Amino acid sequence: MELRRTPITWAIYGMNAAWASFIYLSGPIAPILAEELGVPVGAAGLVGTALAAGMATASVTGPAAVARFGRDLTARLGLAWLSLFLVGIILVPTILSGGLAFGLILVFIWLGATGGGTVLNASTARLADRHKEHSAQVITEANAAAAWVGLFSPLLLGAALGAGLGWWLGILVCLSAALAALAGLILADRIEDSAASAGSSRRADPRSMVAADEVYEAPVSGAQARAAGRGSLPRLFWLAMIALFAAVGTEFAITFWGSTLIRDQTGAAAGTATAALSAVVAGIAIGRTVGSWVTARLGPHTVLLAGFGLAVVGFGILWSATVLALSVVGLLVAGFGLATLFPLILDRGIQLSDGQPDLAMSRSSLVLGLAVGGLPFLLGALGSVVSVRTALLLVPVLVVGGLVGVVLSKPVADLEQALD
């Protein structure tokens, strides 16, 4: 059946892009903000910890919010919650200063990330429900939108700083994106409600909607919703989460410590090495854009195996490169490989959730938070004992673990299809 994207589909893509602007701009803003407030630049690393804590918290708040409000209202409230704390981040330095201001901003980042993570969980589950036969494709497309925002957001921030504007402009961009996503979701809901009212005959038989345009959403029952935060998931799901941890850990290990490796290996200036990291984000953005098409033709399992393979090849080029140009090639290849891993493993988790997509997304959010918060910290700790280059040998170990998780979590339906 052909994929038909609806206004809600596009609205969810927009929500992913808004969330990505917060994720990708928080990192570049952190050291600038720390310097302005007069706190040690090393404290800027706590921004990543606050983001990870928010994602982990969302694994608890998401199911509870869906149980009480449903996915649509949960997404609206999550965007409003995120917007509230973005406003707070902008205002804090006008009221407080020093470590107290920075500490309060960290709290606001944690709370904002909780709202954003809850939006991601609810909207991804909703997207999978609306496009059951094409869930891998639409989730990949949603993450492609996020990756493109991730590529251009730091460039926009750099241009603003070059023009003499402050770090607050980056947060203002995030706020504008969140409010635009909220308005887009409300508008999309109204458009689809109007269309449903005009087609009363189709509304009389919801199952006919599935056959016609694949956008019928099975309602979440009260019992399902109440169980979302305390249910159990199949063993195959947790095997897929091993792959998710490995994929996210690999991505953040490269993006957090890649510039240090490039400086050590090539002698590039700090600014040049940091700018080179845009290559991995570009690879992810391009890879996700074409990944939807590739996945539809090769299947998610094959693309996942190839993705981990490309990621380790790209890392190998980066790890061994002694000139900047080759480092950039390695980052680009690694980005291509990493591109589809996160969305496709999220989709696999939903498929393996035994009909519990919201619970699957909440547990995925917890794994995501652990990977984002844990792997860069672990590599930093190892880098204080051995060289960063040696510490980064953890990446191939992660990739092997990810491949094992992918192979062992292959859905039974895929196995049966392969045997036929």
C-alpha positions as CSV (number, residue, x, y, z in Angstrom):
1,M,0.0,0.0,0.0
2,E,1.3,3.4,-0.9
3,L,2.3,5.7,1.9
4,R,-0.1,8.7,2.3
5,R,1.2,11.5,4.6
6,T,-1.6,13.5,6.3
7,P,-1.5,16.9,8.0
8,I,-0.9,15.2,11.3
9,T,2.1,13.3,9.8
10,W,3.6,16.6,8.7
11,A,2.9,18.2,12.1
12,I,4.7,15.4,13.8
13,Y,7.7,15.9,11.5
14,G,7.6,19.5,12.6
15,M,7.5,18.5,16.3
16,N,10.6,16.4,15.8
17,A,12.4,19.3,14.1
18,A,11.5,21.6,17.1
19,W,12.8,19.1,19.6
20,A,16.0,18.7,17.5
21,S,16.6,22.5,17.6
22,F,16.7,22.3,21.4
23,I,19.0,19.3,21.4
24,Y,21.5,20.5,18.8
25,L,21.6,24.2,20.0
26,S,22.0,23.4,23.8
27,G,25.6,22.0,23.2
28,P,27.0,25.0,21.3
29,I,25.3,27.5,23.6
30,A,26.6,25.8,26.8
31,P,30.2,27.0,26.9
32,I,29.3,30.5,25.8
33,L,26.7,30.7,28.5
34,A,29.1,29.4,31.1
35,E,31.7,32.0,30.2
36,E,29.2,34.8,30.3
37,L,28.0,33.8,33.8
38,G,31.5,33.4,35.1
39,V,31.4,29.7,35.8
40,P,34.1,27.2,34.8
41,V,33.8,26.2,31.2
42,G,34.0,22.6,32.2
43,A,30.6,23.0,33.9
44,A,29.1,23.4,30.4
45,G,29.3,19.6,30.2
46,L,26.5,19.4,32.8
47,V,24.1,20.7,30.0
48,G,24.4,17.2,28.4
49,T,23.7,15.6,31.8
50,A,20.6,17.8,32.2
51,L,19.4,16.8,28.7
52,A,19.9,13.1,29.5
53,A,18.1,13.5,32.8
54,G,15.1,15.1,31.0
55,M,14.9,12.2,28.5
56,A,15.1,9.7,31.4
57,T,12.4,11.6,33.3
58,A,10.2,11.6,30.1
59,S,10.2,7.8,30.3
60,V,8.1,8.2,33.4
61,T,6.0,11.2,32.6
62,G,5.2,10.1,29.1
63,P,3.0,7.1,29.9
64,A,1.4,8.9,32.8
65,A,0.5,11.9,30.5
66,V,-0.8,9.6,27.8
67,A,-2.9,7.7,30.3
68,R,-4.5,11.0,31.5
69,F,-4.7,13.1,28.4
70,G,-4.1,10.9,25.3
71,R,-1.3,11.3,22.8
72,D,-2.5,14.4,21.1
73,L,-3.1,16.6,24.2
74,T,0.1,15.2,25.7
75,A,2.1,16.4,22.7
76,R,0.4,19.9,23.0
77,L,1.1,20.1,26.7
78,G,4.7,18.9,26.2
79,L,5.4,21.6,23.6
80,A,3.8,24.3,25.9
81,W,5.9,23.0,28.9
82,L,9.1,23.1,26.8
83,S,8.2,26.6,25.6
84,L,7.7,27.8,29.2
85,F,11.2,26.7,30.3
86,L,12.8,28.1,27.2
87,V,11.4,31.5,28.2
88,G,12.8,30.9,31.7
89,I,16.2,30.1,30.3
90,I,16.3,33.5,28.5
91,L,15.1,35.4,31.5
92,V,17.3,33.9,34.2
93,P,20.4,35.9,33.4
94,T,18.4,39.1,33.6
95,I,17.5,38.3,37.2
96,L,20.4,36.2,38.6
97,S,24.1,35.8,37.9
98,G,27.0,33.4,38.5
99,G,26.7,29.8,39.6
100,L,23.2,30.3,40.9
101,A,21.9,31.4,37.5
102,F,23.8,28.6,35.7
103,G,22.3,26.0,38.2
104,L,18.8,27.3,37.6
105,I,19.3,27.1,33.9
106,L,20.4,23.5,34.2
107,V,17.2,22.8,36.1
108,F,15.2,24.5,33.3
109,I,17.0,22.5,30.7
110,W,16.2,19.3,32.6
111,L,12.5,20.2,32.9
112,G,12.3,21.5,29.3
113,A,13.9,18.2,28.0
114,T,11.3,16.3,30.0
115,G,8.6,18.1,28.1
116,G,10.4,17.6,24.8
117,G,11.1,13.9,25.4
118,T,7.5,13.4,26.3
119,V,6.5,15.0,23.0
120,L,8.9,12.7,21.1
121,N,7.5,9.6,22.8
122,A,3.8,10.4,22.3
123,S,4.3,11.6,18.7
124,T,6.4,8.7,17.6
125,A,3.9,6.2,19.0
126,R,1.1,8.1,17.3
127,L,3.0,8.2,14.0
128,A,3.6,4.4,14.2
129,D,-0.2,3.9,14.8
130,R,-1.2,6.1,11.9
131,H,1.1,4.4,9.4
132,K,1.3,0.8,10.6
133,E,2.6,-0.6,7.3
134,H,5.1,2.2,6.7
135,S,6.1,3.0,10.3
136,A,9.8,2.5,9.7
137,Q,9.6,4.9,6.7
138,V,7.7,7.7,8.5
139,I,9.8,7.5,11.7
140,T,12.9,7.7,9.5
141,E,11.5,10.8,7.7
142,A,10.6,12.4,11.0
143,N,14.2,12.0,12.2
144,A,15.5,13.3,8.9
145,A,13.7,16.5,9.6
146,A,15.3,16.6,13.0
147,A,18.8,16.0,11.5
148,W,18.5,18.8,9.0
149,V,17.6,21.2,11.8
150,G,20.6,19.8,13.7
151,L,22.8,20.6,10.7
152,F,21.7,24.2,10.2
153,S,20.9,25.3,13.8
154,P,24.6,25.6,14.9
155,L,25.4,27.4,11.7
156,L,22.6,29.9,12.4
157,L,23.9,30.4,15.9
158,G,27.4,30.9,14.6
159,A,26.2,33.6,12.2
160,A,24.3,35.3,15.0
161,L,27.3,35.3,17.3
162,G,29.4,36.7,14.5
163,A,26.9,39.5,14.1
164,G,27.4,40.4,17.7
165,L,24.2,38.9,19.0
166,G,24.1,36.8,22.2
167,W,23.5,33.1,23.0
168,W,19.9,33.9,23.8
169,L,19.1,34.1,20.1
170,G,19.7,30.3,19.9
171,I,17.2,29.7,22.7
172,L,14.8,32.1,21.0
173,V,15.0,30.0,17.8
174,C,14.2,26.9,19.9
175,L,11.2,28.7,21.4
176,S,9.9,29.9,18.0
177,A,10.2,26.3,16.7
178,A,8.3,24.9,19.7
179,L,5.5,27.4,19.3
180,A,5.4,26.9,15.6
181,A,5.2,23.1,16.1
182,L,2.3,23.6,18.6
183,A,0.4,25.8,16.2
184,G,1.0,23.3,13.4
185,L,-0.3,20.4,15.5
186,I,-3.5,22.4,16.4
187,L,-4.0,23.4,12.7
188,A,-3.5,19.8,11.5
189,D,-6.0,18.4,14.0
190,R,-8.6,20.9,12.8
191,I,-7.9,20.1,9.2
192,E,-8.3,16.4,9.8
193,D,-11.4,16.9,12.0
194,S,-13.0,18.9,9.2
195,A,-12.1,16.3,6.6
196,A,-13.6,13.6,8.9
197,S,-16.8,15.5,9.3
198,A,-17.1,15.9,5.6
199,G,-16.7,12.1,5.1
200,S,-19.3,10.7,7.4
201,S,-19.7,7.5,5.5
202,R,-16.0,6.7,6.0
203,R,-16.3,7.6,9.6
204,A,-19.1,5.1,10.1
205,D,-16.6,2.3,9.4
206,P,-13.2,3.1,10.9
207,R,-11.6,0.0,9.4
208,S,-12.4,1.2,6.0
209,M,-10.2,4.2,6.8
210,V,-7.3,1.9,7.3
211,A,-7.7,0.4,3.9
212,A,-8.3,3.8,2.2
213,D,-5.6,6.0,3.6
214,E,-3.9,4.2,6.5
215,V,-4.5,7.0,9.0
216,Y,-7.0,5.5,11.4
217,E,-5.6,5.5,14.9
218,A,-6.7,2.7,17.2
219,P,-7.8,4.4,20.4
220,V,-5.7,3.7,23.5
221,S,-8.0,2.1,26.0
222,G,-8.0,3.2,29.6
223,A,-6.6,-0.1,30.8
224,Q,-3.8,0.1,28.2
225,A,-3.0,3.6,29.2
226,R,-2.9,2.9,32.9
227,A,-0.7,0.0,32.3
228,A,1.7,2.0,30.1
229,G,4.0,3.0,32.9
230,R,4.1,-0.4,34.7
231,G,3.7,-3.1,32.1
232,S,6.3,-5.6,30.9
233,L,7.8,-5.9,27.5
234,P,9.0,-9.0,25.6
235,R,12.6,-10.1,25.8
236,L,13.1,-9.3,22.1
237,F,12.3,-5.7,22.8
238,W,15.1,-5.4,25.4
239,L,17.5,-7.0,22.9
240,A,16.6,-4.2,20.5
241,M,17.3,-1.8,23.3
242,I,20.9,-3.1,23.4
243,A,21.2,-2.0,19.7
244,L,19.6,1.4,20.6
245,F,22.1,2.0,23.4
246,A,24.9,1.1,21.1
247,A,23.7,3.3,18.2
248,V,23.1,6.4,20.4
249,G,26.3,5.8,22.4
250,T,28.3,5.6,19.1
251,E,26.8,8.8,17.8
252,F,27.4,10.8,20.9
253,A,30.9,9.4,21.5
254,I,31.9,10.6,18.0
255,T,30.1,14.0,18.3
256,F,31.4,14.7,21.8
257,W,35.0,13.5,21.4
258,G,35.6,13.6,17.7
259,S,36.9,17.2,17.7
260,T,39.5,16.3,20.3
261,L,40.6,13.2,18.3
262,I,41.0,15.4,15.2
263,R,43.0,18.0,17.0
264,D,45.3,15.3,18.5
265,Q,45.7,13.4,15.2
266,T,45.9,16.2,12.6
267,G,47.0,19.2,14.6
268,A,44.0,21.2,13.5
269,A,43.0,24.3,15.4
270,A,40.1,23.9,17.9
271,G,37.7,25.9,15.8
272,T,38.5,24.0,12.7
273,A,38.2,20.6,14.4
274,T,34.8,21.6,15.9
275,A,33.5,22.8,12.6
276,A,34.6,19.5,11.0
277,L,32.0,17.8,13.2
278,S,29.3,19.2,11.0
279,A,30.2,16.5,8.5
280,V,28.8,13.8,10.7
281,V,25.5,15.7,11.1
282,A,25.4,16.3,7.4
283,G,25.9,12.5,6.9
284,I,23.1,11.8,9.2
285,A,20.8,14.3,7.6
286,I,21.5,13.0,4.0
287,G,21.4,9.4,5.2
288,R,18.0,9.8,6.8
289,T,16.6,11.6,3.7
290,V,17.5,8.7,1.4
291,G,17.2,6.1,4.2
292,S,13.4,6.1,3.9
293,W,13.6,5.1,0.2
294,V,16.4,2.6,0.9
295,T,14.5,1.0,3.8
296,A,11.4,0.6,1.7
297,R,13.4,-1.5,-0.8
298,L,15.9,-3.4,1.3
299,G,13.9,-3.8,4.5
300,P,14.7,-2.4,8.0
301,H,16.9,-5.4,9.1
302,T,19.3,-5.2,6.2
303,V,19.6,-1.4,6.6
304,L,20.3,-1.7,10.3
305,L,23.1,-4.2,9.7
306,A,24.5,-2.0,6.9
307,G,24.2,1.1,9.1
308,F,26.3,-0.4,11.9
309,G,28.8,-1.6,9.3
310,L,29.2,1.8,7.7
311,A,29.4,3.5,11.2
312,V,32.4,1.4,12.2
313,V,34.1,1.9,8.8
314,G,33.6,5.7,9.1
315,F,34.9,5.6,12.6
316,G,38.0,3.6,11.5
317,I,38.8,6.2,8.9
318,L,38.4,9.0,11.5
319,W,40.4,7.1,14.1
320,S,43.4,6.5,11.8
321,A,43.3,9.8,9.9
322,T,46.3,12.1,10.2
323,V,45.0,14.8,7.8
324,L,41.9,16.9,8.3
325,A,40.3,16.0,4.9
326,L,40.4,12.3,5.7
327,S,38.9,12.9,9.1
328,V,36.0,14.7,7.4
329,V,35.5,11.8,5.1
330,G,35.4,9.4,8.1
331,L,32.9,11.6,9.9
332,L,30.7,11.8,6.8
333,V,30.8,8.0,6.3
334,A,30.0,7.4,10.0
335,G,27.1,9.8,9.7
336,F,25.7,7.9,6.7
337,G,25.9,4.7,8.8
338,L,24.4,6.2,12.0
339,A,21.6,7.9,10.0
340,T,18.9,5.2,10.1
341,L,19.9,3.4,13.2
342,F,18.0,5.5,15.8
343,P,14.7,5.7,13.9
344,L,14.7,2.1,12.7
345,I,15.5,0.7,16.2
346,L,12.7,2.9,17.6
347,D,10.4,1.4,15.1
348,R,11.6,-2.1,15.9
349,G,11.0,-1.5,19.6
350,I,7.4,-0.5,18.8
351,Q,6.9,-3.6,16.6
352,L,8.2,-5.8,19.4
353,S,6.2,-4.1,22.1
354,D,3.3,-6.6,22.1
355,G,0.8,-3.8,21.3
356,Q,2.2,-1.4,23.8
357,P,3.8,1.4,21.7
358,D,3.6,4.1,24.4
359,L,5.4,1.8,26.9
360,A,8.0,0.9,24.3
361,M,8.7,4.6,23.6
362,S,8.9,5.4,27.3
363,R,11.5,2.6,27.9
364,S,13.3,3.7,24.7
365,S,13.5,7.2,26.2
366,L,15.2,5.8,29.3
367,V,17.8,3.9,27.3
368,L,18.3,7.1,25.2
369,G,19.0,9.1,28.3
370,L,21.4,6.5,29.7
371,A,23.3,6.5,26.4
372,V,23.4,10.3,26.0
373,G,24.4,10.9,29.6
374,G,26.6,7.8,30.2
375,L,28.8,7.2,27.2
376,P,30.4,10.7,26.8
377,F,31.0,10.7,30.6
378,L,32.6,7.2,30.5
379,L,34.8,8.2,27.6
380,G,35.9,11.3,29.4
381,A,36.8,9.3,32.5
382,L,38.8,6.8,30.3
383,G,40.4,9.8,28.5
384,S,41.8,11.0,31.9
385,V,43.6,7.7,32.3
386,V,44.6,6.8,28.7
387,S,44.6,8.9,25.5
388,V,41.3,9.9,24.0
389,R,42.3,8.0,20.9
390,T,42.7,4.8,23.0
391,A,39.5,5.5,24.9
392,L,37.5,5.8,21.7
393,L,38.3,2.1,20.9
394,L,35.1,1.6,23.0
395,V,33.2,2.6,19.8
396,P,33.9,-0.7,17.9
397,V,32.9,-2.6,21.0
398,L,29.6,-0.7,21.0
399,V,29.1,-1.5,17.3
400,V,29.6,-5.2,17.9
401,G,27.1,-5.0,20.7
402,G,24.7,-3.2,18.4
403,L,25.0,-5.8,15.7
404,V,24.4,-8.6,18.2
405,G,21.3,-6.7,19.4
406,V,20.0,-6.3,15.9
407,V,20.5,-9.9,15.0
408,L,19.0,-11.3,18.2
409,S,16.0,-9.0,18.1
410,K,15.0,-9.7,14.5
411,P,11.2,-10.0,14.6
412,V,9.8,-13.5,14.3
413,A,7.7,-12.4,11.3
414,D,10.9,-11.4,9.4
415,L,12.4,-14.8,10.2
416,E,9.4,-16.6,8.9
417,Q,9.4,-14.5,5.8
418,A,13.0,-15.3,5.2
419,L,12.4,-19.0,5.5
420,D,9.5,-19.0,3.0
